[in-house]
Amino acid sequence: MDDVSPKDPTNPTIACGTRTRNQHDAHSRAGRFAAALVADGINRGDRVAVMLRNDIEFLETSLAIAACGANPVPINTRWQAPEVAHVLTDSSARVIIAHTEFIDTIERAIARSGVEAHVIEVAMPVELLDEAGLDRALAQPTHRHRTLEERIGDHLEPLGYLEGAIADSMGLIYTSGTTGTPKGVLRERMTPHQLLSIAGGTANRMGLAPGGRMLVAGPLYHTSPNAVAVLALRMGTNITIMPRWDSERFLQLVDEHRITQAKVVPTMLSRLLSLPPEIRSRYDVSSLTHVIHSAAPCPPSVKRAAIEWFGDALIEFYGCTEAGTITWITASEWLAHPGSVGRGADGSAAVVVNDDRTPCAPGEIGQVFVRGADYWPSFTYLNQDAASAGSVPGFITVGDTGYLDHDGYLYLTGRSSEIIISGGVNIYPAEIEAAIAAVDGVEDVAVFAIPHHGDLGESVAAHIVPRPGTQLTEEHIRAALAGQIANYKIPAEIRIVSTLPRDDSGKVYKRQLQAQYQREQSPT
């Protein structure tokens, strides 16, 4: 392992915990692993599943799979065998690359799914286990499968350049599955112009540059951190990877490595703001030029406090797996349009329509339909009916609701499946979540529907996580909301909890919270 300074612009590195690898070596290892995959029969368009924790090897395997023209299929490391089995079956994965920690889960998933795939095990370095707080016993591979290092060692020469392999490798990507079963999004094969446009637009807006210094704070099995990190690696940007999220560790790494770019989610921003002032002031974050956030709505109170801290570096985008990034908004734009997620760029756009598909007036809530950038590829869903424009020509919907203001800025109010209908009135959780998040001492909140015991159909429920060292009560929350939102929007059920079931991209599994009430109300 090379011990190279990540601050040397002529010799970019990838660092994770106490491990640092020269990017030249990482590319060489990726090329040799690509040769091994081709020798194993992996061809263009084949699917290779990846179930790895954040580490250097995640990026190397991603490069290797792409070099073959195959499709990498990252798997959420929190999933259990039945969930993994669905993706293996749906994608027809030929090879599965997994850390030792997940080998048992992978083997059960293979047995359950019946797929004919072989496993390549990635031994877990002690440094990663220590950083992630895991048992050092996981450093011992199972010896039931050949390891990544063995497969790299089988080929002394990297795979040669394959024309069009990168375009072929981007043909399939899965949605997160927060509100349902993950769907495979099959993209049309991109032209060189499309590939360059996507890479150039992403690098420019995300603040990536050769010799720059980025921090991977989120899990690499999610689309956005993965795509940005792989692009950064191709550009020669120094990369520091967090094995797991820790608020103070984030600040330490920014200070130590003089990080210029980081991609976060609103939950991370809120937890950073929960750090005591004396800890926050301990670290210099002035090197940051781009703190990008997305994936979930950001409460205005959190956003405003983050802007006060990070200034113009804070940038937000809204998008989806199917259509890419749709809107962007800078800190100064947000202060002029508080609560917005921005306006379209490069031909992307958002429209808001009523149930009859007529455009909503400014400020009127409706269903959000989006169109990708001019260079974004069209798509269909794998093993499902063709993607539908939803009767708004040229646009698609992924189930979000919201409104546009007079200047064309988009505001999100939630998902259509999450609208609470109480006594025939539509109640939008995002509005209530924003009001609760503004209460002093609130770190996190989720608002959702539960059955009403009377004749109103549904009631409003809220689960609230207090900031460390604070005391919150139901009475305190109700008093704070009085006069801020209408009485019928104030949650009938308020619970102070220690955590919320969020995925690592910041999205709440509200169905899990609703199921809790269903279990409580079911007869014993």
WOPETA-V39331 format. One record per residue. N is the residue number from 1. PHI is phi in degrees with one decimal (none if undefined). PSI is psi in degrees with one decimal (NA if undefined). Layout:
n: [N | N]
phi: [PHI | PHI]
psi: [PSI | PSI]
//
This chain:
n: [1 | 2 | 3 | 4 | 5 | 6 | 7 | 8 | 9 | 10 | 11 | 12 | 13 | 14 | 15 | 16 | 17 | 18 | 19 | 20 | 21 | 22 | 23 | 24 | 25 | 26 | 27 | 28 | 29 | 30 | 31 | 32 | 33 | 34 | 35 | 36 | 37 | 38 | 39 | 40 | 41 | 42 | 43 | 44 | 45 | 46 | 47 | 48 | 49 | 50 | 51 | 52 | 53 | 54 | 55 | 56 | 57 | 58 | 59 | 60 | 61 | 62 | 63 | 64 | 65 | 66 | 67 | 68 | 69 | 70 | 71 | 72 | 73 | 74 | 75 | 76 | 77 | 78 | 79 | 80 | 81 | 82 | 83 | 84 | 85 | 86 | 87 | 88 | 89 | 90 | 91 | 92 | 93 | 94 | 95 | 96 | 97 | 98 | 99 | 100 | 101 | 102 | 103 | 104 | 105 | 106 | 107 | 108 | 109 | 110 | 111 | 112 | 113 | 114 | 115 | 116 | 117 | 118 | 119 | 120 | 121 | 122 | 123 | 124 | 125 | 126 | 127 | 128 | 129 | 130 | 131 | 132 | 133 | 134 | 135 | 136 | 137 | 138 | 139 | 140 | 141 | 142 | 143 | 144 | 145 | 146 | 147 | 148 | 149 | 150 | 151 | 152 | 153 | 154 | 155 | 156 | 157 | 158 | 159 | 160 | 161 | 162 | 163 | 164 | 165 | 166 | 167 | 168 | 169 | 170 | 171 | 172 | 173 | 174 | 175 | 176 | 177 | 178 | 179 | 180 | 181 | 182 | 183 | 184 | 185 | 186 | 187 | 188 | 189 | 190 | 191 | 192 | 193 | 194 | 195 | 196 | 197 | 198 | 199 | 200 | 201 | 202 | 203 | 204 | 205 | 206 | 207 | 208 | 209 | 210 | 211 | 212 | 213 | 214 | 215 | 216 | 217 | 218 | 219 | 220 | 221 | 222 | 223 | 224 | 225 | 226 | 227 | 228 | 229 | 230 | 231 | 232 | 233 | 234 | 235 | 236 | 237 | 238 | 239 | 240 | 241 | 242 | 243 | 244 | 245 | 246 | 247 | 248 | 249 | 250 | 251 | 252 | 253 | 254 | 255 | 256 | 257 | 258 | 259 | 260 | 261 | 262 | 263 | 264 | 265 | 266 | 267 | 268 | 269 | 270 | 271 | 272 | 273 | 274 | 275 | 276 | 277 | 278 | 279 | 280 | 281 | 282 | 283 | 284 | 285 | 286 | 287 | 288 | 289 | 290 | 291 | 292 | 293 | 294 | 295 | 296 | 297 | 298 | 299 | 300 | 301 | 302 | 303 | 304 | 305 | 306 | 307 | 308 | 309 | 310 | 311 | 312 | 313 | 314 | 315 | 316 | 317 | 318 | 319 | 320 | 321 | 322 | 323 | 324 | 325 | 326 | 327 | 328 | 329 | 330 | 331 | 332 | 333 | 334 | 335 | 336 | 337 | 338 | 339 | 340 | 341 | 342 | 343 | 344 | 345 | 346 | 347 | 348 | 349 | 350 | 351 | 352 | 353 | 354 | 355 | 356 | 357 | 358 | 359 | 360 | 361 | 362 | 363 | 364 | 365 | 366 | 367 | 368 | 369 | 370 | 371 | 372 | 373 | 374 | 375 | 376 | 377 | 378 | 379 | 380 | 381 | 382 | 383 | 384 | 385 | 386 | 387 | 388 | 389 | 390 | 391 | 392 | 393 | 394 | 395 | 396 | 397 | 398 | 399 | 400 | 401 | 402 | 403 | 404 | 405 | 406 | 407 | 408 | 409 | 410 | 411 | 412 | 413 | 414 | 415 | 416 | 417 | 418 | 419 | 420 | 421 | 422 | 423 | 424 | 425 | 426 | 427 | 428 | 429 | 430 | 431 | 432 | 433 | 434 | 435 | 436 | 437 | 438 | 439 | 440 | 441 | 442 | 443 | 444 | 445 | 446 | 447 | 448 | 449 | 450 | 451 | 452 | 453 | 454 | 455 | 456 | 457 | 458 | 459 | 460 | 461 | 462 | 463 | 464 | 465 | 466 | 467 | 468 | 469 | 470 | 471 | 472 | 473 | 474 | 475 | 476 | 477 | 478 | 479 | 480 | 481 | 482 | 483 | 484 | 485 | 486 | 487 | 488 | 489 | 490 | 491 | 492 | 493 | 494 | 495 | 496 | 497 | 498 | 499 | 500 | 501 | 502 | 503 | 504 | 505 | 506 | 507 | 508 | 509 | 510 | 511 | 512 | 513 | 514 | 515 | 516 | 517 | 518 | 519 | 520 | 521 | 522 | 523 | 524]
phi: [none | -73.8 | -101.0 | -117.1 | -66.9 | -71.3 | -94.7 | -83.5 | -66.2 | -88.9 | -140.3 | -63.9 | -132.6 | -120.0 | -121.2 | -147.2 | 61.8 | -96.4 | -96.5 | -135.3 | -129.3 | -61.5 | -66.4 | -60.7 | -66.7 | -62.7 | -65.3 | -63.9 | -62.6 | -62.6 | -65.3 | -70.2 | -69.1 | -60.8 | -62.1 | -65.3 | -64.4 | -63.9 | -63.8 | -81.8 | 97.2 | -76.6 | -118.0 | -55.7 | 85.6 | -66.5 | -107.5 | -122.8 | -80.5 | -131.5 | -123.5 | -131.8 | -72.9 | -59.5 | -167.4 | -59.6 | -64.1 | -61.4 | -69.4 | -63.5 | -66.9 | -62.5 | -62.9 | -63.9 | -62.0 | -64.9 | -63.1 | -83.2 | 82.0 | -86.5 | -101.6 | -71.8 | -123.8 | -66.2 | -118.0 | -57.9 | -72.9 | -89.3 | -71.1 | -99.1 | -53.3 | -61.3 | -69.4 | -64.5 | -59.1 | -58.8 | -68.3 | -61.4 | -69.1 | -62.3 | -89.6 | 54.8 | -58.7 | -94.2 | -136.2 | -127.4 | -107.5 | -144.8 | -65.7 | -50.8 | -55.0 | -106.9 | -61.2 | -59.5 | -62.0 | -63.0 | -65.0 | -66.0 | -66.2 | -63.3 | -62.2 | -72.1 | -86.0 | 78.2 | -69.6 | -97.6 | -134.0 | -103.4 | -107.2 | -115.9 | -90.8 | -107.9 | -65.6 | -93.7 | -67.9 | -57.6 | -61.2 | -66.9 | -61.1 | -65.5 | -65.2 | -86.3 | 72.5 | -107.4 | -65.7 | -63.9 | -61.8 | -69.8 | -71.0 | -90.2 | -64.1 | -75.7 | 65.7 | -91.1 | -143.3 | -68.7 | -96.3 | -58.3 | -63.7 | -64.6 | -68.2 | -64.5 | -65.2 | -70.1 | -131.2 | -79.7 | -111.9 | -72.6 | -62.1 | -70.2 | -64.2 | -111.9 | -55.8 | 79.3 | -63.0 | -63.5 | -60.8 | -63.9 | -71.6 | -100.2 | -81.2 | -140.4 | -148.3 | -102.8 | -72.4 | -73.0 | 76.9 | -63.3 | -107.0 | 172.8 | -67.7 | -56.5 | -111.9 | -81.6 | -100.2 | -91.7 | -92.6 | -64.8 | -65.3 | -81.6 | -81.6 | -54.7 | -63.4 | -62.8 | -60.7 | -67.2 | -66.3 | -64.5 | -64.1 | -65.9 | -63.6 | -64.6 | -60.9 | -64.8 | -77.3 | -86.5 | 75.8 | -93.1 | -156.7 | -56.7 | 81.3 | -70.0 | -135.6 | -112.7 | -119.2 | -89.1 | -97.9 | -101.1 | -69.8 | -72.1 | -78.2 | -89.9 | -57.4 | -65.5 | -58.4 | -64.8 | -62.1 | -68.1 | -66.1 | -64.6 | -62.5 | -60.8 | -65.4 | -65.8 | -87.9 | 82.9 | -82.6 | -63.7 | -122.8 | -114.4 | -108.9 | -87.7 | -61.3 | -152.9 | -76.1 | -149.3 | -60.5 | -68.0 | -60.5 | -56.0 | -64.7 | -59.4 | -67.9 | -58.8 | -66.0 | -65.0 | -98.8 | 51.4 | -61.8 | -103.2 | -137.6 | -145.8 | -109.9 | -130.9 | -122.8 | -55.4 | -59.8 | -64.3 | -60.5 | -64.0 | -71.9 | -62.9 | -70.7 | -77.6 | -64.6 | -58.7 | -53.0 | -67.4 | -78.1 | -60.1 | -75.1 | -73.8 | -120.7 | -90.9 | -112.0 | -68.0 | -71.5 | -66.7 | -108.0 | -140.2 | -111.2 | -93.7 | -132.4 | -167.6 | 84.3 | -153.3 | -60.7 | -104.2 | -55.1 | -54.1 | -65.2 | -68.4 | -61.0 | -62.5 | -65.9 | -67.7 | -65.5 | -60.9 | -85.4 | -97.0 | 64.7 | -67.7 | -67.2 | -79.2 | -133.1 | -123.3 | -135.4 | -125.6 | -164.0 | -152.3 | -59.2 | -69.7 | -124.3 | 75.2 | -76.6 | -107.2 | -123.4 | -132.9 | -150.2 | -85.6 | -62.0 | -66.4 | -63.5 | -64.0 | -62.8 | -83.1 | -134.5 | -58.5 | 97.3 | -80.8 | -106.0 | 106.4 | -122.3 | -67.3 | -144.5 | 56.2 | 91.6 | -71.7 | -160.0 | -131.2 | -125.8 | -123.9 | -129.6 | -80.2 | -61.4 | -88.8 | 70.8 | -88.4 | -61.9 | -78.7 | -72.5 | -53.4 | 87.7 | -89.0 | -78.9 | -156.6 | -89.1 | -88.9 | -115.9 | -129.4 | -131.1 | -71.2 | -59.8 | -54.5 | -96.2 | -78.4 | -75.2 | -76.2 | -152.7 | -133.6 | -95.6 | -65.8 | 59.4 | -137.4 | -61.0 | -58.3 | -59.9 | -104.8 | -75.5 | 68.9 | 68.8 | -111.6 | -53.0 | 82.4 | -125.9 | -128.7 | -125.7 | -114.3 | 96.7 | -85.6 | -116.1 | 174.1 | -153.2 | -108.6 | -93.2 | -65.8 | -94.6 | 84.9 | -83.0 | -92.8 | -125.5 | -100.4 | -115.0 | 135.5 | -112.4 | -59.5 | -73.2 | -103.4 | -59.3 | -95.6 | -109.5 | -120.7 | 61.1 | 83.2 | -102.1 | -79.5 | -120.9 | -103.1 | -55.8 | -60.2 | -64.4 | -71.6 | -60.2 | -64.9 | -66.5 | -70.5 | -62.5 | -78.8 | -74.2 | -55.9 | 94.4 | -93.4 | -95.9 | -152.9 | -155.0 | -135.0 | -117.2 | -156.0 | -89.5 | -132.5 | -62.3 | -89.9 | -72.3 | -101.8 | -112.6 | -86.6 | 89.7 | -132.4 | -119.2 | -94.7 | -122.4 | -137.1 | -109.2 | -127.0 | -103.1 | -78.7 | -69.4 | -54.5 | 84.3 | -111.3 | -117.6 | -119.8 | -129.2 | -58.3 | -63.7 | -63.8 | -64.5 | -62.3 | -64.6 | -68.9 | -82.0 | -59.5 | 86.5 | -97.7 | -134.9 | -60.4 | -55.9 | -71.7 | -91.0 | -68.3 | -56.1 | -74.1 | -121.0 | -125.4 | -128.1 | -90.7 | -126.1 | -88.2 | -159.7 | -119.3 | -77.9 | -98.1 | -81.9 | -74.0 | -93.1 | 96.6 | -83.8 | -86.7 | -83.0 | -67.3 | -63.4 | -66.2 | -67.0 | -65.7 | -62.7 | -60.4 | -72.0 | -63.4 | -65.9 | -66.4 | -92.8 | -75.9 | -65.4 | -81.0]
psi: [125.2 | 137.3 | 85.8 | 140.3 | 126.9 | -3.3 | -1.6 | 107.8 | -18.4 | -7.2 | 68.1 | 152.0 | 169.6 | 127.2 | 141.5 | 116.5 | -126.2 | 4.6 | 138.9 | 133.8 | 133.9 | 134.9 | -28.8 | -42.9 | -38.3 | -42.4 | -39.6 | -44.6 | -40.5 | -40.7 | -37.8 | -36.8 | -35.4 | -39.6 | -38.3 | -40.7 | -42.4 | -39.1 | -27.9 | -0.2 | 12.0 | 126.3 | 174.2 | 133.9 | -11.7 | 156.5 | 133.5 | 114.7 | 144.9 | 117.3 | 85.3 | 147.5 | 166.2 | 120.1 | 172.1 | -39.9 | -24.7 | -45.5 | -37.5 | -43.8 | -34.6 | -44.6 | -41.3 | -45.2 | -43.3 | -35.7 | -25.7 | -13.3 | 10.2 | 167.7 | 115.9 | 138.1 | 88.8 | 141.9 | 133.7 | 124.8 | -6.4 | -11.7 | 152.0 | 174.0 | -45.2 | -37.5 | -41.1 | -41.1 | -38.2 | -47.6 | -38.9 | -42.9 | -47.3 | -39.0 | -11.6 | 48.2 | 136.0 | -31.9 | 146.8 | 124.7 | 122.5 | 144.7 | 153.3 | -38.4 | -30.0 | 5.5 | -44.1 | -44.3 | -43.7 | -42.8 | -39.6 | -38.3 | -39.5 | -44.3 | -37.7 | -39.0 | -28.8 | 10.0 | 149.0 | 87.7 | 143.8 | 156.2 | 137.7 | 119.5 | 137.2 | 112.1 | 141.9 | 119.6 | 147.7 | -36.3 | -40.0 | -43.4 | -42.0 | -44.8 | -36.6 | -4.4 | 34.4 | 163.6 | 129.9 | -17.3 | -23.3 | -8.2 | -15.8 | 114.8 | 161.5 | -22.6 | 15.3 | -11.6 | 156.9 | 148.3 | 164.1 | -44.2 | -37.1 | -42.1 | -38.1 | -41.2 | -21.0 | -18.7 | 111.9 | -21.3 | 139.6 | 158.9 | 137.1 | 166.8 | 131.2 | 114.7 | 127.5 | 5.0 | -40.9 | -42.2 | -42.4 | -34.3 | -15.7 | 21.0 | -16.6 | 134.3 | 145.1 | 144.7 | 167.0 | -25.8 | 19.9 | -38.5 | 12.9 | -170.0 | 135.3 | 138.8 | 137.4 | 125.0 | 112.7 | 113.6 | 148.2 | 153.1 | 125.5 | 146.1 | 162.8 | -36.7 | -42.9 | -44.9 | -45.6 | -37.1 | -43.5 | -45.9 | -45.0 | -44.7 | -42.2 | -47.9 | -42.2 | -49.1 | -28.0 | -7.2 | 32.9 | 142.1 | 150.6 | 132.2 | -5.4 | 179.8 | 109.2 | 153.7 | 123.0 | 105.8 | -25.6 | 171.3 | 135.7 | -9.7 | -7.7 | 148.1 | -52.0 | -53.5 | -36.9 | -52.5 | -41.7 | -41.8 | -42.2 | -41.6 | -42.8 | -39.0 | -40.6 | -27.7 | -11.1 | 28.2 | 133.7 | 134.1 | 127.8 | 126.6 | 130.0 | 120.9 | -33.2 | 159.9 | 133.3 | 124.7 | -50.3 | -37.0 | -37.0 | -49.7 | -39.0 | -45.1 | -40.0 | -46.1 | -49.1 | -44.0 | 2.3 | 53.1 | 137.0 | -26.6 | 135.5 | 142.3 | 123.0 | 177.8 | 162.2 | -35.4 | -39.5 | -42.1 | -43.1 | -39.7 | -32.4 | -40.2 | -18.8 | -14.8 | 140.9 | 147.1 | -36.6 | -27.8 | -44.5 | -39.6 | -9.0 | -20.2 | 140.6 | 116.1 | 16.4 | -14.4 | -20.8 | 124.0 | -22.2 | 108.8 | 99.7 | 132.5 | 151.8 | -163.7 | -28.9 | 156.2 | 139.8 | 118.8 | 134.9 | -35.1 | -38.8 | -43.8 | -45.8 | -42.9 | -36.6 | -37.1 | -39.2 | -31.2 | -52.6 | -11.3 | -141.0 | -10.9 | -22.7 | 119.1 | 141.1 | 146.4 | 158.8 | 134.2 | -170.2 | 161.7 | -38.2 | -35.7 | 5.3 | -159.0 | 134.2 | -52.7 | 153.9 | 150.0 | 131.7 | 171.2 | -44.1 | -38.0 | -41.2 | -39.6 | -29.2 | -21.8 | 64.1 | 132.4 | -12.1 | 156.5 | 7.1 | -168.2 | 164.3 | 161.6 | 150.8 | 35.0 | -9.2 | 157.3 | 160.6 | 136.8 | 154.5 | 127.9 | 159.2 | -178.9 | -29.3 | 9.4 | 19.2 | 147.5 | 139.2 | 151.5 | 157.3 | 131.7 | -9.8 | 128.8 | 136.8 | -164.1 | 135.5 | 127.8 | 142.8 | 157.1 | 134.2 | 172.8 | 163.4 | -31.8 | 4.3 | 138.3 | 153.6 | 169.9 | 164.2 | 170.9 | 137.0 | 130.6 | 24.2 | 172.8 | 158.6 | 148.1 | 136.9 | 139.6 | -8.3 | 25.6 | 14.5 | 99.5 | 129.7 | -0.2 | 157.6 | 163.2 | 143.5 | 16.4 | 10.2 | 150.6 | 155.6 | -162.5 | 162.6 | 147.1 | -175.8 | -20.9 | 3.6 | 12.7 | 138.8 | 138.7 | 133.1 | 140.1 | -0.8 | -158.7 | 148.5 | -31.7 | -13.2 | -2.7 | 132.6 | 123.6 | 107.1 | 115.9 | 31.0 | 0.4 | 133.3 | 127.7 | 130.1 | 116.4 | -36.0 | -36.1 | -43.0 | -39.6 | -39.7 | -40.1 | -41.3 | -39.5 | -24.0 | -10.0 | 133.0 | 134.2 | -2.9 | 123.9 | -36.9 | 151.8 | 146.6 | 131.8 | 135.4 | 169.8 | 142.2 | 157.6 | 140.5 | 137.8 | -18.9 | -129.5 | 15.0 | -9.5 | -69.2 | 153.4 | 164.1 | 130.7 | 148.5 | 130.8 | 129.5 | 131.7 | 121.3 | 154.4 | 150.3 | 135.3 | 3.1 | 156.8 | 121.5 | 144.9 | 161.4 | -41.9 | -39.7 | -42.4 | -44.6 | -42.1 | -38.6 | -30.5 | -22.4 | 126.7 | -9.4 | -39.1 | 161.3 | 150.1 | -37.5 | -13.1 | -16.6 | 125.7 | 134.8 | -29.0 | 119.8 | 126.7 | 133.0 | 119.4 | 167.2 | -22.4 | 163.8 | 148.0 | 78.2 | 148.2 | 176.0 | -6.8 | 2.0 | -2.4 | 137.2 | 135.9 | 79.9 | -25.2 | -32.8 | -39.5 | -41.7 | -37.6 | -31.5 | -41.3 | -35.4 | -39.7 | -39.6 | -30.6 | -10.3 | 146.4 | 141.4 | NA]
//
